Protein backbone atom coordinates (compact mmCIF):
# COMPACT_ATOMS: atom_id res chain seq x y z
CA UNK A 1 0.00 0.00 0.00
CA UNK A 2 1.37 3.41 -0.96
CA UNK A 3 2.25 5.86 1.80
CA UNK A 4 1.09 9.43 1.11
CA UNK A 5 3.45 12.38 1.22
CA UNK A 6 1.36 13.85 4.03
CA UNK A 7 1.82 10.77 6.21
CA UNK A 8 5.52 10.53 5.36
CA UNK A 9 5.97 14.14 6.47
CA UNK A 10 4.02 13.51 9.67
CA UNK A 11 6.13 10.47 10.56
CA UNK A 12 9.35 12.30 9.79
CA UNK A 13 8.74 15.65 11.46
CA UNK A 14 5.97 16.15 14.01
CA UNK A 15 5.61 16.30 17.78
CA UNK A 16 6.99 14.37 19.65
CA UNK A 17 10.23 14.63 17.70
CA UNK A 18 11.94 11.82 19.60
CA UNK A 19 9.62 9.47 17.67
CA UNK A 20 10.39 10.83 14.17
CA UNK A 21 11.42 8.37 11.46
CA UNK A 22 11.58 8.05 7.69
CA UNK A 23 10.06 5.24 5.64
CA UNK A 24 12.29 4.47 2.68
CA UNK A 25 11.05 1.59 0.58
CA UNK A 26 10.58 -1.23 3.05
CA UNK A 27 12.95 0.20 5.67
CA UNK A 28 12.51 2.31 8.81
CA UNK A 29 15.10 5.04 9.27
CA UNK A 30 14.96 6.70 12.72
CA UNK A 31 15.83 10.39 12.73
CA UNK A 32 18.52 11.72 15.01
CA UNK A 33 16.71 11.91 18.39
CA UNK A 34 15.06 8.55 17.88
CA UNK A 35 18.25 7.09 16.45
CA UNK A 36 20.16 7.86 19.65
CA UNK A 37 17.36 6.40 21.76
CA UNK A 38 17.10 3.29 19.58
CA UNK A 39 20.84 2.56 19.79
CA UNK A 40 20.56 2.31 23.59
CA UNK A 41 17.28 0.44 23.74
CA UNK A 42 18.08 -2.10 21.04
CA UNK A 43 20.92 -3.47 23.18
CA UNK A 44 18.39 -4.40 25.86
CA UNK A 45 16.08 -6.32 23.55
CA UNK A 46 16.41 -10.11 23.80
CA UNK A 47 17.47 -11.95 20.69
CA UNK A 48 14.04 -13.58 20.46
CA UNK A 49 10.68 -12.64 21.93
CA UNK A 50 7.19 -13.63 20.86
CA UNK A 51 5.19 -10.58 21.91
CA UNK A 52 5.84 -6.89 22.47
CA UNK A 53 3.93 -3.98 23.98
CA UNK A 54 4.81 -0.28 23.70
CA UNK A 55 2.87 1.93 26.13
CA UNK A 56 2.70 5.41 24.65
CA UNK A 57 3.75 4.14 21.23
CA UNK A 58 3.30 7.50 19.44
CA UNK A 59 4.14 7.03 15.73
CA UNK A 60 4.92 3.35 16.19
CA UNK A 61 8.61 2.89 15.39
CA UNK A 62 9.34 0.35 18.14
CA UNK A 63 6.17 -1.64 17.43
CA UNK A 64 6.98 -1.83 13.73
CA UNK A 65 10.56 -2.85 14.46
CA UNK A 66 9.39 -5.61 16.84
CA UNK A 67 6.93 -6.88 14.21
CA UNK A 68 9.69 -6.80 11.60
CA UNK A 69 11.60 -9.17 13.89
CA UNK A 70 8.65 -11.55 14.03
CA UNK A 71 6.95 -10.57 17.30
CA UNK A 72 3.23 -10.02 17.77
CA UNK A 73 3.51 -6.32 18.56
CA UNK A 74 0.96 -3.92 20.05
CA UNK A 75 1.27 -0.17 20.47
CA UNK A 76 -1.19 1.70 22.67
CA UNK A 77 -1.61 5.46 22.69
CA UNK A 78 -4.38 8.00 23.07
CA UNK A 79 -3.51 10.31 20.16
CA UNK A 80 -5.60 9.56 17.07
CA UNK A 81 -3.22 11.26 14.63
CA UNK A 82 -0.22 9.24 15.80
CA UNK A 83 -2.18 5.99 15.69
CA UNK A 84 -3.49 6.69 12.17
CA UNK A 85 0.02 7.44 10.89
CA UNK A 86 1.40 4.29 12.53
CA UNK A 87 -1.40 2.23 10.95
CA UNK A 88 -0.54 3.66 7.53
CA UNK A 89 3.14 2.82 7.97
CA UNK A 90 2.25 -0.72 9.02
CA UNK A 91 0.06 -1.24 5.96
CA UNK A 92 2.71 0.20 3.66
CA UNK A 93 5.36 -2.14 5.12
CA UNK A 94 3.05 -5.17 5.18
CA UNK A 95 3.76 -5.87 8.86
CA UNK A 96 0.64 -7.81 9.77
CA UNK A 97 1.99 -8.67 13.23
CA UNK A 98 1.89 -4.98 14.25
CA UNK A 99 -1.28 -3.36 15.54
CA UNK A 100 -2.15 -0.08 17.20
CA UNK A 101 -5.01 0.69 19.57
CA UNK A 102 -6.36 3.75 21.35
CA UNK A 103 -6.26 2.38 24.86
CA UNK A 104 -5.09 3.22 28.38
CA UNK A 105 -2.88 1.09 30.63
CA UNK A 106 -5.71 0.28 33.04
CA UNK A 107 -7.94 -0.84 30.15
CA UNK A 108 -5.17 -3.05 28.83
CA UNK A 109 -4.50 -4.55 32.26
CA UNK A 110 -8.20 -5.32 32.69
CA UNK A 111 -8.10 -7.39 29.50
CA UNK A 112 -5.43 -9.66 30.98
CA UNK A 113 -3.11 -9.83 27.96
CA UNK A 114 0.58 -10.43 28.79
CA UNK A 115 3.68 -9.63 26.74
CA UNK A 116 7.22 -10.97 26.71
CA UNK A 117 8.73 -7.49 26.36
CA UNK A 118 7.14 -4.19 27.42
CA UNK A 119 8.38 -0.65 26.71
CA UNK A 120 7.54 2.26 28.99
CA UNK A 121 9.81 5.05 27.77
CA UNK A 122 9.20 8.73 28.55
CA UNK A 123 5.56 8.02 29.38
CA UNK A 124 5.32 7.11 33.06
CA UNK A 125 5.02 10.70 34.34
CA UNK A 126 2.00 11.21 32.06
CA UNK A 127 0.34 8.11 33.51
CA UNK A 128 1.02 9.39 37.03
CA UNK A 129 0.13 13.10 36.61
CA UNK A 130 -2.02 13.08 33.47
CA UNK A 131 -1.42 15.31 30.46
CA UNK A 132 -3.13 17.75 28.12
CA UNK A 133 -3.90 14.83 25.81
CA UNK A 134 -5.13 12.53 28.60
CA UNK A 135 -6.16 14.39 31.77
CA UNK A 136 -6.89 11.24 33.81
CA UNK A 137 -4.11 10.42 36.25
CA UNK A 138 -3.26 7.66 38.71
CA UNK A 139 -1.00 9.54 41.17
CA UNK A 140 -0.23 6.17 42.75
CA UNK A 141 2.95 4.26 41.97
CA UNK A 142 1.63 1.00 43.37
CA UNK A 143 -1.47 1.02 41.18
CA UNK A 144 0.60 1.77 38.08
CA UNK A 145 3.13 -0.97 38.75
CA UNK A 146 0.37 -3.46 39.53
CA UNK A 147 -1.01 -2.73 36.06
CA UNK A 148 2.46 -2.96 34.51
CA UNK A 149 3.06 -6.30 36.22
CA UNK A 150 -0.28 -7.55 34.91
CA UNK A 151 0.70 -6.92 31.28
CA UNK A 152 4.35 -8.04 31.60
CA UNK A 153 5.22 -11.69 31.17
CA UNK A 154 8.98 -11.23 30.97
CA UNK A 155 10.75 -7.87 31.04
CA UNK A 156 9.81 -4.19 31.33
CA UNK A 157 12.18 -1.63 29.80
CA UNK A 158 11.68 1.58 31.76
CA UNK A 159 13.13 5.05 31.18
CA UNK A 160 11.44 8.12 32.59
CA UNK A 161 12.16 11.18 34.69
CA UNK A 162 11.93 10.21 38.36
CA UNK A 163 11.55 13.64 39.99
CA UNK A 164 9.01 16.37 39.40
CA UNK A 165 11.82 18.83 38.65
CA UNK A 166 12.81 16.75 35.60
CA UNK A 167 9.26 16.49 34.24
CA UNK A 168 8.07 18.66 31.32
CA UNK A 169 6.64 22.07 32.20
CA UNK A 170 3.06 21.03 31.38
CA UNK A 171 3.36 18.18 33.90
CA UNK A 172 4.82 20.39 36.63
CA UNK A 173 2.08 22.96 36.13
CA UNK A 174 -0.76 20.48 36.53
CA UNK A 175 0.75 18.47 39.42
CA UNK A 176 -0.88 18.76 42.84
CA UNK A 177 1.72 19.38 45.58
CA UNK A 178 0.84 16.18 47.46
CA UNK A 179 1.23 14.09 44.27
CA UNK A 180 4.48 15.83 43.34
CA UNK A 181 5.89 15.07 46.81
CA UNK A 182 5.36 11.35 46.26
CA UNK A 183 6.96 11.46 42.81
CA UNK A 184 10.52 10.58 43.76
CA UNK A 185 12.98 7.75 42.99
CA UNK A 186 12.60 6.02 46.35
CA UNK A 187 8.82 5.65 46.22
CA UNK A 188 8.83 4.82 42.52
CA UNK A 189 11.49 2.10 42.91
CA UNK A 190 9.82 0.67 46.00
CA UNK A 191 6.57 0.20 44.09
CA UNK A 192 8.39 -1.27 41.08
CA UNK A 193 10.37 -3.69 43.24
CA UNK A 194 7.21 -5.33 44.54
CA UNK A 195 6.76 -6.89 41.09
CA UNK A 196 10.11 -6.60 39.29
CA UNK A 197 13.78 -7.33 39.89
CA UNK A 198 15.48 -4.16 38.66
CA UNK A 199 18.65 -4.11 36.56
CA UNK A 200 20.26 -0.67 36.20
CA UNK A 201 21.55 0.34 32.75
CA UNK A 202 22.89 3.84 33.38
CA UNK A 203 20.87 6.49 31.52
CA UNK A 204 18.91 7.14 28.35
CA UNK A 205 19.73 10.76 27.66
CA UNK A 206 19.01 12.53 30.97
CA UNK A 207 16.70 9.82 32.29
CA UNK A 208 17.44 6.65 34.27
CA UNK A 209 17.23 3.45 32.24
CA UNK A 210 16.50 0.08 33.78
CA UNK A 211 15.04 -3.30 33.00
CA UNK A 212 12.54 -4.89 35.34
CA UNK A 213 12.44 -8.69 35.27
CA UNK A 214 9.05 -10.02 36.37
CA UNK A 215 9.19 -11.73 39.76
C-alpha positions in Angstrom: 0.0 0.0 0.0 1.4 3.4 -1.0 2.3 5.9 1.8 1.1 9.4 1.1 3.5 12.4 1.2 1.4 13.9 4.0 1.8 10.8 6.2 5.5 10.5 5.4 6.0 14.1 6.5 4.0 13.5 9.7 6.1 10.5 10.6 9.4 12.3 9.8 8.7 15.7 11.5 6.0 16.2 14.0 5.6 16.3 17.8 7.0 14.4 19.6 10.2 14.6 17.7 11.9 11.8 19.6 9.6 9.5 17.7 10.4 10.8 14.2 11.4 8.4 11.5 11.6 8.0 7.7 10.1 5.2 5.6 12.3 4.5 2.7 11.1 1.6 0.6 10.6 -1.2 3.1 13.0 0.2 5.7 12.5 2.3 8.8 15.1 5.0 9.3 15.0 6.7 12.7 15.8 10.4 12.7 18.5 11.7 15.0 16.7 11.9 18.4 15.1 8.5 17.9 18.3 7.1 16.4 20.2 7.9 19.6 17.4 6.4 21.8 17.1 3.3 19.6 20.8 2.6 19.8 20.6 2.3 23.6 17.3 0.4 23.7 18.1 -2.1 21.0 20.9 -3.5 23.2 18.4 -4.4 25.9 16.1 -6.3 23.5 16.4 -10.1 23.8 17.5 -11.9 20.7 14.0 -13.6 20.5 10.7 -12.6 21.9 7.2 -13.6 20.9 5.2 -10.6 21.9 5.8 -6.9 22.5 3.9 -4.0 24.0 4.8 -0.3 23.7 2.9 1.9 26.1 2.7 5.4 24.6 3.7 4.1 21.2 3.3 7.5 19.4 4.1 7.0 15.7 4.9 3.4 16.2 8.6 2.9 15.4 9.3 0.3 18.1 6.2 -1.6 17.4 7.0 -1.8 13.7 10.6 -2.9 14.5 9.4 -5.6 16.8 6.9 -6.9 14.2 9.7 -6.8 11.6 11.6 -9.2 13.9 8.6 -11.5 14.0 7.0 -10.6 17.3 3.2 -10.0 17.8 3.5 -6.3 18.6 1.0 -3.9 20.0 1.3 -0.2 20.5 -1.2 1.7 22.7 -1.6 5.5 22.7 -4.4 8.0 23.1 -3.5 10.3 20.2 -5.6 9.6 17.1 -3.2 11.3 14.6 -0.2 9.2 15.8 -2.2 6.0 15.7 -3.5 6.7 12.2 0.0 7.4 10.9 1.4 4.3 12.5 -1.4 2.2 11.0 -0.5 3.7 7.5 3.1 2.8 8.0 2.3 -0.7 9.0 0.1 -1.2 6.0 2.7 0.2 3.7 5.4 -2.1 5.1 3.0 -5.2 5.2 3.8 -5.9 8.9 0.6 -7.8 9.8 2.0 -8.7 13.2 1.9 -5.0 14.3 -1.3 -3.4 15.5 -2.2 -0.1 17.2 -5.0 0.7 19.6 -6.4 3.7 21.4 -6.3 2.4 24.9 -5.1 3.2 28.4 -2.9 1.1 30.6 -5.7 0.3 33.0 -7.9 -0.8 30.2 -5.2 -3.0 28.8 -4.5 -4.5 32.3 -8.2 -5.3 32.7 -8.1 -7.4 29.5 -5.4 -9.7 31.0 -3.1 -9.8 28.0 0.6 -10.4 28.8 3.7 -9.6 26.7 7.2 -11.0 26.7 8.7 -7.5 26.4 7.1 -4.2 27.4 8.4 -0.7 26.7 7.5 2.3 29.0 9.8 5.1 27.8 9.2 8.7 28.6 5.6 8.0 29.4 5.3 7.1 33.1 5.0 10.7 34.3 2.0 11.2 32.1 0.3 8.1 33.5 1.0 9.4 37.0 0.1 13.1 36.6 -2.0 13.1 33.5 -1.4 15.3 30.5 -3.1 17.8 28.1 -3.9 14.8 25.8 -5.1 12.5 28.6 -6.2 14.4 31.8 -6.9 11.2 33.8 -4.1 10.4 36.3 -3.3 7.7 38.7 -1.0 9.5 41.2 -0.2 6.2 42.8 3.0 4.3 42.0 1.6 1.0 43.4 -1.5 1.0 41.2 0.6 1.8 38.1 3.1 -1.0 38.7 0.4 -3.5 39.5 -1.0 -2.7 36.1 2.5 -3.0 34.5 3.1 -6.3 36.2 -0.3 -7.6 34.9 0.7 -6.9 31.3 4.3 -8.0 31.6 5.2 -11.7 31.2 9.0 -11.2 31.0 10.7 -7.9 31.0 9.8 -4.2 31.3 12.2 -1.6 29.8 11.7 1.6 31.8 13.1 5.1 31.2 11.4 8.1 32.6 12.2 11.2 34.7 11.9 10.2 38.4 11.6 13.6 40.0 9.0 16.4 39.4 11.8 18.8 38.6 12.8 16.7 35.6 9.3 16.5 34.2 8.1 18.7 31.3 6.6 22.1 32.2 3.1 21.0 31.4 3.4 18.2 33.9 4.8 20.4 36.6 2.1 23.0 36.1 -0.8 20.5 36.5 0.8 18.5 39.4 -0.9 18.8 42.8 1.7 19.4 45.6 0.8 16.2 47.5 1.2 14.1 44.3 4.5 15.8 43.3 5.9 15.1 46.8 5.4 11.3 46.3 7.0 11.5 42.8 10.5 10.6 43.8 13.0 7.8 43.0 12.6 6.0 46.4 8.8 5.7 46.2 8.8 4.8 42.5 11.5 2.1 42.9 9.8 0.7 46.0 6.6 0.2 44.1 8.4 -1.3 41.1 10.4 -3.7 43.2 7.2 -5.3 44.5 6.8 -6.9 41.1 10.1 -6.6 39.3 13.8 -7.3 39.9 15.5 -4.2 38.7 18.7 -4.1 36.6 20.3 -0.7 36.2 21.5 0.3 32.7 22.9 3.8 33.4 20.9 6.5 31.5 18.9 7.1 28.3 19.7 10.8 27.7 19.0 12.5 31.0 16.7 9.8 32.3 17.4 6.6 34.3 17.2 3.4 32.2 16.5 0.1 33.8 15.0 -3.3 33.0 12.5 -4.9 35.3 12.4 -8.7 35.3 9.0 -10.0 36.4 9.2 -11.7 39.8 
